[in-house]
Every structure is written in C-alpha cells, then in structure tokens.
Amino acid sequence: MLDIDSAYGVARAAAAGVDGIAVGIQTLIKRLHENGRLKSIDERREKLKIRRVIEGRRLEVLHLPADVLEHSMVEKPAQSAHLK
C-alpha cells in the first residue's frame, strides 16, 4: 500500500532536477487505474484509494503490487550503466 500524498511529494522532489512530473496527483491515480496497476479499489465508496489503518492512523492509500516498486528499482541501475 502506498500513501499517495507522501509518494507524490517524493516523486516531485526527485523529478525536480529532470523534467518534473507532467500530471497532477488525481490524473496519476486515474492513469494507474486505467493501466490496471491498482490491485484493489474502494468500489463501495466509488474511490480509487482504499482506506487502511496504518500505525493507528486511518489513511487513504493506493493498493499497488509489490513488483511495481521492485521494477522501478531494478530499472535505475540498468539505465545508469548505459549512461557511462
């Protein structure tokens, strides 16, 4: 699960030195859903974020498969190797 607001903030900071992020947070969530990247959504509330209690706090998070993060971490070293 992913706290989308925190993750988006980190992604924006990381992309600040490059081209930045071209879409807003709601568009990003919608595109993740359209591409089948979300493992579950809150159908009852008709929301793409799901509610979970994490460390005693109720949060709205995105439910992504673990391999999404693994895939992005694996790509970075491979891309760096091509630049050298």
Buried (B, 14 or more C-beta within 10 A) or exposed (E): BBBBEEBBEEBEEEEEEEEEBEEEBEEBBEEBEEEEBBEEBEEEEEEBBBEEEEEEEEBBBBBBEEEBEEEEEEEEEEEEEEEE
